[in-house]
Amino acid sequence: MSEPSSRRAAREARSGTPDAPATARDEHNPTPRAGRNLYAAIGVGVLLGAIVIASLFIRKEIFVGLAMAASVIGTLELLRAMAHGRLHPPAVPTVAAAAVLPLVAYLWGAPALAFAVVAAVLAILVWRSFGSLEDMPSDVAAGALVTLYVPALVGFAMLLLDNADGAGRICVFIIVTICSDIGGYVVGVVAGKHPMAPSVSPKKSWEGFAGSVTACVVGGALTVWLILDGRWWVGALLGALAVVAATVGDLCESMIKRDLGIKDMSNLIPGHGGLMDRLDSLLLVVPVAWAVLTPLVAVK
């Protein structure tokens, strides 16, 4: 007679080792420690990255369109996820803000973006006030959080883009974020022993964070120097700040998902989960990149 599933699950949770032999499972899933299929993740990631980079150098407006689409999709994923926590922000003004805010930032700059964010939050409040007053404060707060978390931060990418060398600035920001992810992943898998936040993201380690710092500082120094013709120390500064922002972004999304009781925001991207599962680091890094590059690197 087979062992009851609840007892087997409890034993596996204590031991950290499932009943199935790890070696057999690993042959079919090359990255069990990462929780994803490595080949699918790399293939899809490279394809998406190529589309984004190509759009930058073909025509900026294509990238703006992709950013607006990403903002809307990420917002829809968050709204869907929040329903698991019985939070129901008004969808119409929240999604409308997701589509409009990046465009406002690109066309009219930072002051217009700030004004549009305030207007969007007020629209969410007014729209929700026409419904039941039950749970209204939490629904409005959730809508404001989504607006600030996704379209407002995507707007900073549009501010970076709106320069003569905007495509290069976006490339620097993306490459630095990728350096954080790759450095943390490689070192964490090879040498990760000390969990950073086990209750939030068990796979994150301090060793992985050290790998992210090293990769980010080196990657930032090289990309700012080679792509933007800026001073290497500006890139190193960007890398040091970006790795903190990327880590915070990753942990924040992990906290949101854990609080809502979900593993991924969606299954939109094979090997990655939802779009927000890929944007978590990028969204927090982009305002840092804008704040560092705008005053310290002259436009070419």
N, C-alpha and C positions, 0 to 999 in steps of 0.2 A: 504494500500500500504506500502511495507516495506521501511525502511529508507535506503537511498543510502549507499553502502558499504564504499565509501570514507569518508562520514560524520561520519559513525559509527566508522570507524578506527581512525579518528581524535579525536573523543570524547573519545574512549578507551585509546588513547595515552595520552590525557590530564589527564584523571582520574586514569589511571593505572589499571583499572578494566574492563575486558571484559564483554560483555552482558551476556554470559552464567554464571549461578550461580557457584561460586567457589567450593561450597561444592559438587555439583554434579560432577564437573570435577575431584576434588580431590579423589573421591571414585575410579576412574578408573586409575588415575595417582598419585601414592602415594608421589611424590616429585615435585609438580608444581614449587616450588621456585628454585629447582635445574635445572629445564628444562629437566630432564631425567626421565625415569621410573626407580625407585629405585631398584625394584626387578631384572629387566634385567641387570642394571648396576652392581649390586653386584654379581649376578650369573656369568656374563661374566668376571668380574674383578677377582673373586676368581679362576675361571678356568684358565685364562691366568697366574695369579700369581703362581698357582700350577705347571703349565707346566714349567715356567721359573725356579722356585726354584728346581724342580725335575731335570732339565737338569744340573744344577750346580753340584749336588751331584752324578749324574750318570756318567757323563763324561763331562769335560770342553769343549771339542770340539763341543758337541751338543749345548751348550750355545753360543759358537762362531758362529755356523751356524744360530741360531735364531737371534743373534745380526746382522749378515750380512743381513738376510732376512728383519728384521725390518728397517735397514738402507735403503735398496732398496725400500721397500714399502713406508716409510716416504718420501723419495725423490720423488717418483712417485706422491704421494699425493700433495706435494708442487709444483711440475711442473704443475700438472693439475690445481691446484688452481691459480697459477700465470697466466695461460692463461686467466682467468677472468679479469686480470689487463693488458692484452695485453703485457705480458712479456713472451718471448719464449727462455729460455736458451737452448743451444744444449743438447738434451736428451742423446745422446750416451755417451759422455765423463762424463756427470754428473752422470748418473746411473752407469756407470762403476766405477767411483770413490766411489760411495755409496757401491758397493759390495767389492771393494778391500781395502779401507782404514782401516776398522776394522780388517781385516786379517793381514794387514801389522803391525798394532799396536800390535797385539797379538804375532806375530812371531818375530818381530825385535825391539819393544820398542818405546819410545817417540821420539828419533831422527829420526827414519825411518818414523814415523807418520808425523812429521813436514815436512820432505822432500816430502813425498807423497802428502800432502795437497798442497804444492807449485806447484808440478808437475801437480796435477789435475787442479788447477786454470789456469795454462799455457796451458794445453790441451784444456780447455774450450775456452780460448781466441783464440788459433790457429784454432780450429774447426770452431768457429763462424766467423772467418775472411774470410773463403772461401765462405760465403754467402753474401747477400746484406749488405751494410754498414749502411742501415737505421736501427735505433734502436740498433745498435751493442753495444754501451757502456752499455745501460740498460740491454740488454740480458746477456752480460758477467758478469756484476755486480750481476744480479739475480742468475746466475749459481754459482758464487763464494759464494754468501750468502747461497745458498742451501748446498753447499759442507762444508762450515764452520759450518752451523747450525746442520746438521744431521750426516753425516758419520764421520766428524772430532770429534764431541762430543761423538758419539758412540765409537770411538777409545779410549777415556779415560776409558770407562768401560772395554775394553780389557786390558788396562794397569793395572787396579785394579785386574783383573782376573789373570794376569800373575805373581802370587806369590804363595808360598806354601799354604797360607791361603786365596787364591784369592776368593774362593766361599764364605767364611765368610765376606770378604770385600764387595763383591757385595750385600750380604744379608743386611749388615749394611746400605749401600747406599740406597737400595730399601726401607727398613723399615723406615728410616728417612724421605724419600720423602713421603711415605704413611702417616706417622704421620703428616706431614705438610698438606696434603690434607684432612685427616679426622678431625684434630683439627680445621682447618679453616672452613670446611663444617659444622660441628656440632655447633660450637659457632656462626658462621655466620647465620645459619638458626634460632637458638634459640634467639640470642641477637643482631644480626647485625642491626645497625641503622645508622651508619655513613659511607657512600660509600667512598671507597678508590680512585677509578678512574672511576667515573660514565660514562664518555664519552667513556671509553675503555671497561670496564667490570663492568656493573651495579650491579652485584650480589656480588662483592667483597667488604667487609667492613673492617674497622679498628678493629672491635671486632673480626671478623674472623681471621685477621692477628695475633691478640694477642693469639687466640686459637692455631694457627699454631706454634707460637713461643714457647708457653708452651709445646705443644705436641712434638715438634722437639727437644727441649733441653732435656726433660726427656727421650724421646725415644733414642736420640743419646747417652746420658750418660749410659743408661742401655745396649744398644746393643754393644757399644764399650767395655764396661767392661765385659759383659757376653759372647759375641761371640769371640771377639779378645783378651780378657785378657789385654786390655789397660786401661789407666787411665781414670777415669770418666770425668774429666774436658776436656779431649780431645774430648770425645763424646758430651759434652755440647757445646764446641766450634763449632764442626761440625754441631750440630743442629742449633745453632744460625746463622751460615753462610748459611746453607742449606735452611733455611726458606726464607731468602732474595733471594737466587738464584731461588728457586721454584716459588716464587711470581713474580719475574722478568720474568721468563720463561713463566708463565701463561699469564701475561700481554702482553708480546711481541707477543705471538701467537694470542691473542685476537686482538691486533693492526693490525697484518698481515691480519687476517680474515676480520676485519672491513674495512680495506683499500681495500681489494679485493671484498668486498660485498658478502661474503659467511658466513654461520652459522657454518658449520663443514667442516673439510678437506675432508671428505668422509662419507659414511654410512657403512663402512666396519665392524665395531664392534657394535652389537646391544646394545643400551642403552648408548653408549659412543661416537658415531660419527666415526671419522677416527682414524687411529693409531696415527697420530701426535697430536690428541686431548688428548691422554693419555701420550704421550712422552714429552709434552711441559715442565713439571716440571722436569722430570727425566734427560732430556738432559742438563739442566743448573746446576743441582745438581751434576752430576757425575764428572766434572772437579774439583769442590770444594772438593768433597770427596777424590779424588785422591791427591789433593794438601795438604789436612790436614792429611790424614792417612799415606801417604808415608813417611814423615819425622818424624811423632810423634808416630806412633804405630809400634813396632817391628814385623817383620814377625814371626809367630809361627812355 
